[in-house]
Structure formats: structure tokens, C-alpha cells
């Protein structure tokens, strides 16, 4: 399928380079040796518990390591290369970033350009189920109603890391993503979808660039805005707020560590694949509605390890979780004045009520679902895709 949906738009401004993932065998051998030699810590009262209250269990990590040692990265590579991958150089504030992206390009003249943005500890693979659904549903590419662009954010996977000489924030990510879409020929307008950090970049894009015509998100973590009445919140949403409070009290320590001591945690987790698996694996288990297949966890963690993503990817947390700073979704500078959609998944980290989300933009589309967690594109691809398609059908005017 890699050669299908790969024809670039005729009005593009530049030619991205086709990209094939092919990790050198020597690097894989070093990884396997280090994994085999990596020690798992001793049993403790806390890590013997399996309910997740103190984090991942030791038994889970032991089993995951055993499966990892038998797991085949080359199969994952083949899966990645099943869709067209590209590298596009983008200049931002004098620095050149090579941005990796996966795409399904349509041959339909009125296809809607759709930029899909991942978060942490996710990556571009989160959207692969949606890409597969679209490729199967709309084959051949003359029927596909969208150009779907799934980049790796700067610092993630095969995209360039943030610069070493200056600070780098959501605004910089948004500028690069907008430039990417313009280079691909979508300067007349595109839609954007995002979860987690991707939702915050989506918000900045929508509030900053006229090229963004519509935005849909499935994550909107924020404090309670003023003027909200108890009657504005449904029973399901109240349960979501209870979940949000629990997450803030007992589940967000990782974010504070990322925000306040990114150097330390970055160096620690870059030194040992088992440490990285424990840190990221905990999130995949705790943040999903149903435990994801181990293969999906290992694919993401291995991608993080082989591309040295972790220490280069947590920079947004300094801006978003440092005490005293305003987060993205509640920042009045990034109020969305364009068509705006939101999908509510009850096992999200912080399932935010519709009334709260309305205070951050001109909300024109809302869907509340009965299941689904933090990785909506991975957990509920058909449902999230249906929401986005209905939203675009409702608001797209071009």
C-alpha cells in the first residue's frame, strides 16, 4: 500500500523526500543486548500490588520484558512503511527542522486537508488504525475525501529535535506544523485534529493562523472556568470531573517531573530500555479504557528507544505543567473563534464537560461517548473518525 495514496498535491510548494524506516541491524543488536542485560528491581510491597495505585507492577514488567525479547522490530517497520512516509525540511526562526510525516494523499479535487496531531507518550502510530480504515474504505485514492497528514512533532520519532540554543514552545511547534501544510499545498485552508499535546498545538494553530479553518480535539484539560452552574454538568460529566480530580491528585506526578526536572528524567530514561518501558508502559495501561495489546505498547516504546525520543519530547511540559503558568486550553489568547469540535471519552485522564469546553471557543460540535480513554485514535479509531467526519461535513465551507 506504500505506493498508493502517495501522489503529492500538484500545487505543493516543495517536494518532500519519500522516507522508509530502516533501523540499522547494529543498532537493533545493541538494543537487544542492553535489553537482555537490563535489571528489574527487587520486589516491594508497592510493586507487588496489581491495581495500579502505586504504578506498574513488577510482574507486569517481568512479563513485558520476556515478550519484548521475543518481539520483532522488523515487523513493526513493515507496518510503518505500509503507508507513505516523507521528510520535509521546515525553517523556523532560522533553524531547519526535518519533519517526518505519514500521509494519505487524495486525487479528489475537493479533498479536505486534515492535519492529525499526536501527544505524549504517543506518536504518529496512534493514527495508523484510522489510516487503515480510510485506505480500505475509500480505495482507490480518487474516492478519498481527505488529504490526511500525520506528522511526528519536533523531538518525536524521525522528526528533528528542538534546538539546543533556545527555548522551544507550543507556538514554535504550531508554526512548523502550519508551514508544513503550506509547503504541501494547503495554504488555502486545512482542518486539524489533536489529542493530548496535539490538542494544545491544534488550539494554538486555530487561534494563530488563518490557514486553519476548523479544529477538532478529544482532550481539553483545564481548571473550572467562571460562571459554570451545577445544572450545566450532566451526571456522566460529573463522574468525569471526579476522574479528573483523582488524576490531578494521584496520577499527574509524571507531568510535574517532566516540567520541573526534564533534564534528570530524560537522562535516566535514555539510559535503560526497561526503565523506559516501565515509565511509558504504565501510562498505556493506566490511561486506556481497556488494556491495549502488548504489541502496541512495545511498538511505541521501541520507537521511542530507537529514535531517542523521550528526552527530546517532554519540553512542552515546562510550558504546560510548571506551577504558576497558564495552560493551553484555558489561555484566553488561544480562544478558538473558528468552527470547533470536541469528543468526550469517559476514561480520558480529565474528561472535561461540554460547558467548560464552550468557554474556550465557539464549540459547534460535541459528542459524548460511553467508552474510550486517553488514546482515542488508537482505542476507538472508528468512533473518533466518525466524529471528525461528521464535524467536517457540518462545518467545512470551502
Secondary structure as GFF3:
##gff-version 3
##sequence-region A 1 398
A	DSSP	beta_strand	17	18	.	.	.	ID=ss1
A	DSSP	alpha_helix	25	37	.	.	.	ID=ss2
A	DSSP	alpha_helix	45	48	.	.	.	ID=ss3
A	DSSP	alpha_helix	58	70	.	.	.	ID=ss4
A	DSSP	alpha_helix	73	80	.	.	.	ID=ss5
A	DSSP	beta_strand	84	92	.	.	.	ID=ss6
A	DSSP	beta_strand	95	104	.	.	.	ID=ss7
A	DSSP	beta_strand	112	117	.	.	.	ID=ss8
A	DSSP	three_ten_helix	124	127	.	.	.	ID=ss9
A	DSSP	alpha_helix	128	137	.	.	.	ID=ss10
A	DSSP	beta_strand	146	151	.	.	.	ID=ss11
A	DSSP	alpha_helix	170	183	.	.	.	ID=ss12
A	DSSP	beta_strand	190	194	.	.	.	ID=ss13
A	DSSP	alpha_helix	197	208	.	.	.	ID=ss14
A	DSSP	beta_strand	212	217	.	.	.	ID=ss15
A	DSSP	three_ten_helix	230	232	.	.	.	ID=ss16
A	DSSP	alpha_helix	235	246	.	.	.	ID=ss17
A	DSSP	pi_helix	247	251	.	.	.	ID=ss18
A	DSSP	alpha_helix	253	260	.	.	.	ID=ss19
A	DSSP	alpha_helix	262	269	.	.	.	ID=ss20
A	DSSP	alpha_helix	273	286	.	.	.	ID=ss21
A	DSSP	alpha_helix	294	306	.	.	.	ID=ss22
A	DSSP	alpha_helix	309	313	.	.	.	ID=ss23
A	DSSP	alpha_helix	316	321	.	.	.	ID=ss24
A	DSSP	three_ten_helix	332	334	.	.	.	ID=ss25
A	DSSP	beta_strand	336	344	.	.	.	ID=ss26
A	DSSP	alpha_helix	354	358	.	.	.	ID=ss27
A	DSSP	beta_strand	361	368	.	.	.	ID=ss28
A	DSSP	alpha_helix	376	379	.	.	.	ID=ss29
A	DSSP	alpha_helix	381	395	.	.	.	ID=ss30
###
